[in-house]
């Protein structure tokens, strides 16, 4: 199991986002996530600006594992970043 912090930016309607959460849950990885589409106003705008700094296309899911940024559901890359 990883000791790196894991942060997810997701959309509630995104199948790849759901798959990413499922994978992390199956691997019993603790993670923080933000469902961006549930945010409103300034909070949403601030989060989108943060995402654009690490993922200029602002696509989902955006996953941060330690210093590693993974965009999209890429099971192999996610597991490698987690050290699994």
Residue pairs with C-beta under 8 A, 6 or more apart in sequence:
1 27
1 28
1 29
1 82
2 29
2 65
2 66
2 81
2 82
2 83
2 84
4 65
4 66
4 81
4 82
5 32
5 64
5 65
5 66
6 24
6 29
6 30
6 31
6 32
6 63
6 64
6 65
6 82
7 31
7 32
7 33
7 34
7 63
7 64
8 17
8 20
8 21
8 24
8 31
8 32
8 33
8 34
8 61
8 62
8 63
8 64
9 33
9 34
9 36
9 47
9 51
9 60
9 61
9 62
9 63
10 17
10 20
10 21
10 33
10 34
10 35
10 36
10 60
10 61
11 17
11 35
11 36
11 37
11 60
11 61
12 35
12 37
12 38
13 37
14 60
14 61
16 60
16 61
16 72
16 73
17 60
17 61
17 73
19 73
20 61
20 63
20 73
20 78
21 33
23 73
23 75
23 78
23 79
24 31
24 78
27 79
27 82
27 84
29 82
34 47
36 44
36 47
36 48
36 51
36 60
39 47
48 58
51 58
51 62
52 58
54 62
54 64
54 69
55 62
55 69
55 71
57 71
59 71
59 72
61 71
61 72
61 73
62 69
62 70
62 71
63 69
63 70
63 71
63 78
64 70
65 78
65 81
65 82
66 81
68 81
70 77
70 78
70 81
